[in-house]
Amino acid sequence: MAKELAGAVVVITGASSGIGQATAEAFARHGSRLILAARNGEALSRVAHACNRLGAEALPVIADVGDAASVRALAEKALVFGRIDFWISNAGVGAVGRFEETPIEAHEQIIRTNLLGHINDAHAVLPIFLRQQRGVFINMISLGGFAAAPFATAYSASKFGLRGFSEALRGELADRPGIHICDVYPAFVDTPGLRHGANYVGREITAPPPLIDARDVAEAIVRVARFPRATTTVGAVTSVSRLVHLLAPDLTARILARGMASYFKRARRVATGDGNLYHPSADAGHIDGGLRSPHRTSRTVLVALAGIALLGFLAARRSRR
């Protein structure tokens, strides 16, 4: 049976921009009661105001998912509504750079936010779900949970780790039919995330087409909330990449690394920096990253998918050998 969203209590971490902001607005349109969490209080207030205009009741809460005590306090504040029906674990950060040239502190911070942060989320809300005997925990992972991302090694480690964490937790809760642990794996999404992330290569960072609208990812999250399922992929690139990685993971990683290295040689030089690793982004409060071109044609998208398919073909040949 479909779960009711009107009046449901929904906690969303990483709600100050991108997918989190789009998801907050999507649930607001269904009349949910929202607890929106992130480090940027000003951006959260703007998002909460937008959700209130859509007819929802939205409460902004400043929280850092990397701090377990902060997440426990977030869960307690959410109980002002008496229960928690859905928890969207969405917060994430990233850094682009060669492994040895990226500060070890940056690697640690990415793991702290992207992996331990989601574990903190689950650890705070699961006792509440167990008392209620129901609840849906939606773990936002990404294409990076299936395919390694060279030049973003800690990000890859966090996403692979999240997939294993979710699978293990689902196993523990197999005898609790009212509690669901769900994973969502979007492909490349047009959000401010790349602009907000740390940059240690000193080159302009972009994402390859086809780029997904964050609002489409938000609608997928809403569908998972209504009809919980273990694994949901968003975008054809994720599904194809998942298969290619299964056939020949090392070959795929090498090809991607060479392609990225070639791109960095041509890309425009920019300043290096820590981005939003240690402090919230100043320009949060936006869903779109401005990476999609209005002149992007379907032919470009087809070429991109054909390239991925070619990788799959090469990987399959190597696997047979």
ZAMAR-764918 format. One record per residue (C-alpha): residue number from 0; residue in one letter; x, y, z. Coordinates in steps of 0.1 Angstrom, whole numbers, padded with zeros to 4 digits, m for minus. Last residue first. Layout:
REM residues N
kolgu pos:NUM	code:A	x:X	y:Y	z:Z .
...
REM end
This chain:
REM residues 321
kolgu pos:320	code:R	x:0395	y:m0131	z:m0222 .
kolgu pos:319	code:R	x:0357	y:m0131	z:m0216 .
kolgu pos:318	code:S	x:0362	y:m0102	z:m0191 .
kolgu pos:317	code:R	x:0382	y:m0082	z:m0216 .
kolgu pos:316	code:R	x:0355	y:m0086	z:m0242 .
kolgu pos:315	code:A	x:0328	y:m0075	z:m0217 .
kolgu pos:314	code:A	x:0349	y:m0045	z:m0206 .
kolgu pos:313	code:L	x:0353	y:m0034	z:m0242 .
kolgu pos:312	code:F	x:0316	y:m0037	z:m0248 .
kolgu pos:311	code:G	x:0307	y:m0019	z:m0216 .
kolgu pos:310	code:L	x:0331	y:0009	z:m0225 .
kolgu pos:309	code:L	x:0314	y:0011	z:m0258 .
kolgu pos:308	code:A	x:0280	y:0014	z:m0241 .
kolgu pos:307	code:I	x:0294	y:0043	z:m0220 .
kolgu pos:306	code:G	x:0304	y:0060	z:m0252 .
kolgu pos:305	code:A	x:0270	y:0054	z:m0268 .
kolgu pos:304	code:L	x:0254	y:0069	z:m0237 .
kolgu pos:303	code:A	x:0274	y:0101	z:m0243 .
kolgu pos:302	code:V	x:0266	y:0102	z:m0280 .
kolgu pos:301	code:L	x:0229	y:0097	z:m0273 .
kolgu pos:300	code:V	x:0230	y:0127	z:m0249 .
kolgu pos:299	code:T	x:0247	y:0149	z:m0274 .
kolgu pos:298	code:R	x:0221	y:0138	z:m0300 .
kolgu pos:297	code:S	x:0193	y:0147	z:m0276 .
kolgu pos:296	code:T	x:0205	y:0182	z:m0279 .
kolgu pos:295	code:R	x:0220	y:0206	z:m0253 .
kolgu pos:294	code:H	x:0210	y:0241	z:m0263 .
kolgu pos:293	code:P	x:0196	y:0249	z:m0229 .
kolgu pos:292	code:S	x:0230	y:0239	z:m0215 .
kolgu pos:291	code:R	x:0230	y:0220	z:m0182 .
kolgu pos:290	code:L	x:0258	y:0230	z:m0158 .
kolgu pos:289	code:G	x:0239	y:0258	z:m0141 .
kolgu pos:288	code:G	x:0241	y:0242	z:m0107 .
kolgu pos:287	code:D	x:0204	y:0241	z:m0100 .
kolgu pos:286	code:I	x:0187	y:0238	z:m0067 .
kolgu pos:285	code:H	x:0199	y:0270	z:m0050 .
kolgu pos:284	code:G	x:0199	y:0280	z:m0013 .
kolgu pos:283	code:A	x:0236	y:0278	z:m0008 .
kolgu pos:282	code:D	x:0258	y:0307	z:m0019 .
kolgu pos:281	code:A	x:0280	y:0310	z:0011 .
kolgu pos:280	code:S	x:0288	y:0273	z:0013 .
kolgu pos:279	code:P	x:0290	y:0258	z:0047 .
kolgu pos:278	code:H	x:0324	y:0255	z:0064 .
kolgu pos:277	code:Y	x:0348	y:0226	z:0067 .
kolgu pos:276	code:L	x:0344	y:0208	z:0034 .
kolgu pos:275	code:N	x:0325	y:0236	z:0017 .
kolgu pos:274	code:G	x:0353	y:0245	z:m0008 .
kolgu pos:273	code:D	x:0387	y:0235	z:0005 .
kolgu pos:272	code:G	x:0406	y:0255	z:m0022 .
kolgu pos:271	code:T	x:0425	y:0256	z:m0055 .
kolgu pos:270	code:A	x:0422	y:0286	z:m0077 .
kolgu pos:269	code:V	x:0411	y:0281	z:m0113 .
kolgu pos:268	code:R	x:0429	y:0271	z:m0146 .
kolgu pos:267	code:R	x:0406	y:0264	z:m0175 .
kolgu pos:266	code:A	x:0404	y:0228	z:m0186 .
kolgu pos:265	code:R	x:0427	y:0212	z:m0212 .
kolgu pos:264	code:K	x:0451	y:0193	z:m0190 .
kolgu pos:263	code:F	x:0423	y:0185	z:m0166 .
kolgu pos:262	code:Y	x:0403	y:0168	z:m0194 .
kolgu pos:261	code:S	x:0432	y:0145	z:m0203 .
kolgu pos:260	code:A	x:0435	y:0134	z:m0167 .
kolgu pos:259	code:M	x:0398	y:0128	z:m0165 .
kolgu pos:258	code:G	x:0398	y:0106	z:m0196 .
kolgu pos:257	code:R	x:0428	y:0087	z:m0184 .
kolgu pos:256	code:A	x:0412	y:0081	z:m0150 .
kolgu pos:255	code:L	x:0379	y:0070	z:m0166 .
kolgu pos:254	code:I	x:0397	y:0044	z:m0187 .
kolgu pos:253	code:R	x:0417	y:0031	z:m0157 .
kolgu pos:252	code:A	x:0385	y:0029	z:m0136 .
kolgu pos:251	code:T	x:0366	y:0010	z:m0163 .
kolgu pos:250	code:L	x:0395	y:m0015	z:m0168 .
kolgu pos:249	code:D	x:0397	y:m0021	z:m0130 .
kolgu pos:248	code:P	x:0359	y:m0027	z:m0127 .
kolgu pos:247	code:A	x:0355	y:m0051	z:m0156 .
kolgu pos:246	code:L	x:0321	y:m0068	z:m0159 .
kolgu pos:245	code:L	x:0304	y:m0055	z:m0128 .
kolgu pos:244	code:H	x:0317	y:m0020	z:m0135 .
kolgu pos:243	code:V	x:0301	y:m0021	z:m0169 .
kolgu pos:242	code:L	x:0268	y:m0033	z:m0155 .
kolgu pos:241	code:R	x:0266	y:m0005	z:m0129 .
kolgu pos:240	code:S	x:0277	y:0020	z:m0154 .
kolgu pos:239	code:V	x:0248	y:0011	z:m0176 .
kolgu pos:238	code:S	x:0223	y:0015	z:m0148 .
kolgu pos:237	code:T	x:0238	y:0047	z:m0135 .
kolgu pos:236	code:V	x:0240	y:0063	z:m0170 .
kolgu pos:235	code:A	x:0203	y:0055	z:m0177 .
kolgu pos:234	code:G	x:0192	y:0079	z:m0150 .
kolgu pos:233	code:V	x:0179	y:0074	z:m0115 .
kolgu pos:232	code:T	x:0186	y:0041	z:m0098 .
kolgu pos:231	code:T	x:0164	y:0028	z:m0070 .
kolgu pos:230	code:T	x:0175	y:0000	z:m0046 .
kolgu pos:229	code:A	x:0157	y:m0014	z:m0015 .
kolgu pos:228	code:R	x:0122	y:m0005	z:m0023 .
kolgu pos:227	code:P	x:0097	y:0017	z:m0004 .
kolgu pos:226	code:F	x:0065	y:0027	z:m0023 .
kolgu pos:225	code:R	x:0054	y:0062	z:m0009 .
kolgu pos:224	code:A	x:0089	y:0071	z:0002 .
kolgu pos:223	code:V	x:0105	y:0056	z:m0029 .
kolgu pos:222	code:R	x:0081	y:0077	z:m0050 .
kolgu pos:221	code:V	x:0091	y:0108	z:m0031 .
kolgu pos:220	code:I	x:0128	y:0100	z:m0037 .
kolgu pos:219	code:A	x:0122	y:0096	z:m0074 .
kolgu pos:218	code:E	x:0104	y:0129	z:m0075 .
kolgu pos:217	code:A	x:0134	y:0145	z:m0058 .
kolgu pos:216	code:V	x:0157	y:0130	z:m0084 .
kolgu pos:215	code:D	x:0136	y:0145	z:m0111 .
kolgu pos:214	code:R	x:0138	y:0179	z:m0093 .
kolgu pos:213	code:A	x:0176	y:0176	z:m0093 .
kolgu pos:212	code:D	x:0175	y:0178	z:m0131 .
kolgu pos:211	code:I	x:0197	y:0151	z:m0145 .
kolgu pos:210	code:L	x:0229	y:0157	z:m0166 .
kolgu pos:209	code:P	x:0235	y:0138	z:m0197 .
kolgu pos:208	code:P	x:0262	y:0149	z:m0200 .
kolgu pos:207	code:P	x:0296	y:0150	z:m0184 .
kolgu pos:206	code:A	x:0302	y:0170	z:m0151 .
kolgu pos:205	code:T	x:0323	y:0201	z:m0146 .
kolgu pos:204	code:I	x:0353	y:0211	z:m0127 .
kolgu pos:203	code:E	x:0376	y:0240	z:m0136 .
kolgu pos:202	code:R	x:0412	y:0232	z:m0130 .
kolgu pos:201	code:G	x:0434	y:0238	z:m0099 .
kolgu pos:200	code:V	x:0436	y:0201	z:m0092 .
kolgu pos:199	code:Y	x:0428	y:0204	z:m0054 .
kolgu pos:198	code:N	x:0392	y:0216	z:m0057 .
kolgu pos:197	code:A	x:0369	y:0212	z:m0027 .
kolgu pos:196	code:G	x:0332	y:0211	z:m0034 .
kolgu pos:195	code:H	x:0307	y:0240	z:m0037 .
kolgu pos:194	code:R	x:0310	y:0243	z:m0074 .
kolgu pos:193	code:L	x:0306	y:0206	z:m0079 .
kolgu pos:192	code:G	x:0276	y:0205	z:m0055 .
kolgu pos:191	code:P	x:0257	y:0235	z:m0071 .
kolgu pos:190	code:T	x:0234	y:0210	z:m0087 .
kolgu pos:189	code:D	x:0229	y:0195	z:m0122 .
kolgu pos:188	code:V	x:0229	y:0158	z:m0114 .
kolgu pos:187	code:F	x:0253	y:0131	z:m0127 .
kolgu pos:186	code:A	x:0236	y:0097	z:m0121 .
kolgu pos:185	code:P	x:0213	y:0091	z:m0092 .
kolgu pos:184	code:Y	x:0216	y:0061	z:m0069 .
kolgu pos:183	code:V	x:0188	y:0060	z:m0042 .
kolgu pos:182	code:D	x:0190	y:0035	z:m0014 .
kolgu pos:181	code:C	x:0161	y:0024	z:0009 .
kolgu pos:180	code:I	x:0161	y:0010	z:0044 .
kolgu pos:179	code:H	x:0125	y:0001	z:0053 .
kolgu pos:178	code:I	x:0109	y:m0004	z:0087 .
kolgu pos:177	code:G	x:0074	y:m0019	z:0089 .
kolgu pos:176	code:P	x:0085	y:m0054	z:0079 .
kolgu pos:175	code:R	x:0109	y:m0057	z:0109 .
kolgu pos:174	code:D	x:0123	y:m0092	z:0106 .
kolgu pos:173	code:A	x:0146	y:m0082	z:0078 .
kolgu pos:172	code:L	x:0160	y:m0054	z:0100 .
kolgu pos:171	code:E	x:0195	y:m0068	z:0104 .
kolgu pos:170	code:G	x:0198	y:m0077	z:0067 .
kolgu pos:169	code:R	x:0186	y:m0042	z:0057 .
kolgu pos:168	code:L	x:0214	y:m0028	z:0080 .
kolgu pos:167	code:A	x:0240	y:m0049	z:0062 .
kolgu pos:166	code:E	x:0228	y:m0038	z:0027 .
kolgu pos:165	code:S	x:0227	y:m0001	z:0038 .
kolgu pos:164	code:F	x:0262	y:m0002	z:0052 .
kolgu pos:163	code:G	x:0276	y:m0019	z:0022 .
kolgu pos:162	code:R	x:0261	y:0008	z:m0001 .
kolgu pos:161	code:L	x:0273	y:0035	z:0022 .
kolgu pos:160	code:G	x:0308	y:0021	z:0021 .
kolgu pos:159	code:F	x:0310	y:0022	z:m0017 .
kolgu pos:158	code:K	x:0298	y:0058	z:m0015 .
kolgu pos:157	code:S	x:0323	y:0068	z:0012 .
kolgu pos:156	code:A	x:0352	y:0051	z:m0005 .
kolgu pos:155	code:S	x:0344	y:0068	z:m0038 .
kolgu pos:154	code:Y	x:0342	y:0102	z:m0022 .
kolgu pos:153	code:A	x:0376	y:0094	z:m0005 .
kolgu pos:152	code:T	x:0391	y:0086	z:m0040 .
kolgu pos:151	code:A	x:0378	y:0116	z:m0059 .
kolgu pos:150	code:F	x:0405	y:0118	z:m0086 .
kolgu pos:149	code:P	x:0393	y:0084	z:m0099 .
kolgu pos:148	code:A	x:0356	y:0079	z:m0093 .
kolgu pos:147	code:A	x:0348	y:0042	z:m0087 .
kolgu pos:146	code:A	x:0315	y:0028	z:m0101 .
kolgu pos:145	code:F	x:0286	y:0014	z:m0082 .
kolgu pos:144	code:G	x:0282	y:0037	z:m0052 .
kolgu pos:143	code:G	x:0296	y:0065	z:m0072 .
kolgu pos:142	code:L	x:0264	y:0066	z:m0093 .
kolgu pos:141	code:S	x:0250	y:0081	z:m0062 .
kolgu pos:140	code:I	x:0242	y:0075	z:m0025 .
kolgu pos:139	code:M	x:0211	y:0091	z:m0009 .
kolgu pos:138	code:N	x:0200	y:0068	z:0019 .
kolgu pos:137	code:I	x:0163	y:0068	z:0025 .
kolgu pos:136	code:F	x:0152	y:0057	z:0059 .
kolgu pos:135	code:V	x:0115	y:0047	z:0060 .
kolgu pos:134	code:G	x:0096	y:0043	z:0093 .
kolgu pos:133	code:R	x:0076	y:0017	z:0112 .
kolgu pos:132	code:Q	x:0074	y:m0002	z:0145 .
kolgu pos:131	code:Q	x:0070	y:0032	z:0163 .
kolgu pos:130	code:R	x:0095	y:0022	z:0190 .
kolgu pos:129	code:L	x:0118	y:0006	z:0163 .
kolgu pos:128	code:F	x:0115	y:0037	z:0141 .
kolgu pos:127	code:I	x:0125	y:0059	z:0171 .
kolgu pos:126	code:P	x:0155	y:0037	z:0178 .
kolgu pos:125	code:L	x:0164	y:0039	z:0141 .
kolgu pos:124	code:V	x:0164	y:0077	z:0140 .
kolgu pos:123	code:A	x:0197	y:0086	z:0157 .
kolgu pos:122	code:H	x:0217	y:0056	z:0145 .
kolgu pos:121	code:A	x:0205	y:0061	z:0109 .
kolgu pos:120	code:D	x:0215	y:0097	z:0108 .
kolgu pos:119	code:N	x:0249	y:0090	z:0125 .
kolgu pos:118	code:I	x:0255	y:0063	z:0099 .
kolgu pos:117	code:H	x:0247	y:0089	z:0072 .
kolgu pos:116	code:G	x:0272	y:0113	z:0087 .
kolgu pos:115	code:L	x:0298	y:0085	z:0092 .
kolgu pos:114	code:L	x:0297	y:0079	z:0054 .
kolgu pos:113	code:N	x:0294	y:0112	z:0035 .
kolgu pos:112	code:T	x:0303	y:0136	z:0063 .
kolgu pos:111	code:R	x:0331	y:0119	z:0082 .
kolgu pos:110	code:I	x:0344	y:0102	z:0051 .
kolgu pos:109	code:I	x:0346	y:0135	z:0033 .
kolgu pos:108	code:Q	x:0362	y:0152	z:0063 .
kolgu pos:107	code:E	x:0389	y:0124	z:0066 .
kolgu pos:106	code:H	x:0399	y:0128	z:0030 .
kolgu pos:105	code:A	x:0401	y:0165	z:0034 .
kolgu pos:104	code:E	x:0423	y:0161	z:0065 .
kolgu pos:103	code:I	x:0446	y:0138	z:0045 .
kolgu pos:102	code:P	x:0452	y:0168	z:0022 .
kolgu pos:101	code:T	x:0446	y:0160	z:m0015 .
kolgu pos:100	code:E	x:0479	y:0158	z:m0034 .
kolgu pos:99	code:E	x:0484	y:0121	z:m0027 .
kolgu pos:98	code:F	x:0449	y:0112	z:m0039 .
kolgu pos:97	code:R	x:0450	y:0133	z:m0070 .
kolgu pos:96	code:G	x:0423	y:0160	z:m0068 .
kolgu pos:95	code:V	x:0386	y:0166	z:m0067 .
kolgu pos:94	code:A	x:0369	y:0169	z:m0033 .
kolgu pos:93	code:G	x:0334	y:0161	z:m0022 .
kolgu pos:92	code:V	x:0306	y:0169	z:0003 .
kolgu pos:91	code:G	x:0274	y:0151	z:0012 .
kolgu pos:90	code:A	x:0241	y:0155	z:0032 .
kolgu pos:89	code:N	x:0212	y:0134	z:0019 .
kolgu pos:88	code:S	x:0199	y:0111	z:0046 .
kolgu pos:87	code:I	x:0162	y:0114	z:0039 .
kolgu pos:86	code:W	x:0143	y:0104	z:0071 .
kolgu pos:85	code:F	x:0107	y:0095	z:0067 .
kolgu pos:84	code:D	x:0078	y:0089	z:0093 .
kolgu pos:83	code:I	x:0092	y:0106	z:0124 .
kolgu pos:82	code:R	x:0069	y:0110	z:0154 .
kolgu pos:81	code:G	x:0052	y:0134	z:0178 .
kolgu pos:80	code:F	x:0056	y:0166	z:0157 .
kolgu pos:79	code:V	x:0081	y:0180	z:0183 .
kolgu pos:78	code:L	x:0098	y:0147	z:0176 .
kolgu pos:77	code:A	x:0119	y:0164	z:0149 .
kolgu pos:76	code:K	x:0137	y:0183	z:0177 .
kolgu pos:75	code:E	x:0148	y:0150	z:0192 .
kolgu pos:74	code:A	x:0161	y:0138	z:0159 .
kolgu pos:73	code:L	x:0181	y:0170	z:0153 .
kolgu pos:72	code:A	x:0196	y:0167	z:0188 .
kolgu pos:71	code:R	x:0207	y:0132	z:0180 .
kolgu pos:70	code:V	x:0222	y:0145	z:0148 .
kolgu pos:69	code:S	x:0242	y:0172	z:0166 .
kolgu pos:68	code:A	x:0254	y:0147	z:0191 .
kolgu pos:67	code:A	x:0267	y:0125	z:0163 .
kolgu pos:66	code:D	x:0287	y:0153	z:0147 .
kolgu pos:65	code:G	x:0294	y:0146	z:0110 .
kolgu pos:64	code:V	x:0257	y:0152	z:0103 .
kolgu pos:63	code:D	x:0262	y:0189	z:0112 .
kolgu pos:62	code:A	x:0229	y:0205	z:0122 .
kolgu pos:61	code:I	x:0211	y:0239	z:0119 .
kolgu pos:60	code:V	x:0174	y:0231	z:0121 .
kolgu pos:59	code:P	x:0148	y:0247	z:0098 .
kolgu pos:58	code:L	x:0112	y:0238	z:0106 .
kolgu pos:57	code:A	x:0088	y:0235	z:0076 .
kolgu pos:56	code:E	x:0050	y:0233	z:0077 .
kolgu pos:55	code:A	x:0038	y:0228	z:0042 .
kolgu pos:54	code:G	x:0015	y:0250	z:0020 .
kolgu pos:53	code:L	x:0038	y:0257	z:m0009 .
kolgu pos:52	code:R	x:0046	y:0291	z:0007 .
kolgu pos:51	code:N	x:0058	y:0272	z:0038 .
kolgu pos:50	code:C	x:0082	y:0252	z:0015 .
kolgu pos:49	code:A	x:0097	y:0284	z:0001 .
kolgu pos:48	code:H	x:0101	y:0298	z:0037 .
kolgu pos:47	code:A	x:0118	y:0266	z:0047 .
kolgu pos:46	code:V	x:0142	y:0269	z:0018 .
kolgu pos:45	code:R	x:0151	y:0305	z:0027 .
kolgu pos:44	code:S	x:0155	y:0296	z:0064 .
kolgu pos:43	code:L	x:0178	y:0267	z:0054 .
kolgu pos:42	code:A	x:0200	y:0291	z:0033 .
kolgu pos:41	code:E	x:0204	y:0314	z:0063 .
kolgu pos:40	code:G	x:0211	y:0285	z:0087 .
kolgu pos:39	code:N	x:0239	y:0269	z:0066 .
kolgu pos:38	code:R	x:0250	y:0237	z:0084 .
kolgu pos:37	code:A	x:0221	y:0216	z:0071 .
kolgu pos:36	code:A	x:0188	y:0203	z:0084 .
kolgu pos:35	code:L	x:0152	y:0207	z:0072 .
kolgu pos:34	code:I	x:0124	y:0193	z:0094 .
kolgu pos:33	code:L	x:0093	y:0190	z:0073 .
kolgu pos:32	code:R	x:0056	y:0184	z:0078 .
kolgu pos:31	code:S	x:0042	y:0169	z:0046 .
kolgu pos:30	code:G	x:0016	y:0187	z:0025 .
kolgu pos:29	code:H	x:0023	y:0169	z:m0008 .
kolgu pos:28	code:R	x:0037	y:0200	z:m0024 .
kolgu pos:27	code:A	x:0060	y:0203	z:0007 .
kolgu pos:26	code:F	x:0074	y:0168	z:m0001 .
kolgu pos:25	code:A	x:0086	y:0181	z:m0035 .
kolgu pos:24	code:E	x:0099	y:0214	z:m0020 .
kolgu pos:23	code:A	x:0120	y:0195	z:0005 .
kolgu pos:22	code:T	x:0133	y:0171	z:m0022 .
kolgu pos:21	code:A	x:0144	y:0200	z:m0044 .
kolgu pos:20	code:Q	x:0162	y:0216	z:m0015 .
kolgu pos:19	code:G	x:0180	y:0183	z:m0007 .
kolgu pos:18	code:I	x:0188	y:0176	z:m0043 .
kolgu pos:17	code:G	x:0206	y:0209	z:m0047 .
kolgu pos:16	code:S	x:0206	y:0233	z:m0018 .
kolgu pos:15	code:S	x:0201	y:0238	z:0020 .
kolgu pos:14	code:A	x:0185	y:0205	z:0027 .
kolgu pos:13	code:G	x:0216	y:0185	z:0034 .
kolgu pos:12	code:T	x:0196	y:0165	z:0058 .
kolgu pos:11	code:I	x:0159	y:0159	z:0053 .
kolgu pos:10	code:V	x:0135	y:0149	z:0081 .
kolgu pos:9	code:V	x:0099	y:0141	z:0070 .
kolgu pos:8	code:V	x:0069	y:0140	z:0093 .
kolgu pos:7	code:A	x:0038	y:0129	z:0073 .
kolgu pos:6	code:G	x:0009	y:0153	z:0073 .
kolgu pos:5	code:A	x:0001	y:0145	z:0036 .
kolgu pos:4	code:L	x:0026	y:0119	z:0026 .
kolgu pos:3	code:E	x:0005	y:0087	z:0030 .
kolgu pos:2	code:K	x:0023	y:0055	z:0023 .
kolgu pos:1	code:A	x:0012	y:0035	z:m0008 .
kolgu pos:0	code:M	x:0000	y:0000	z:0000 .
REM end
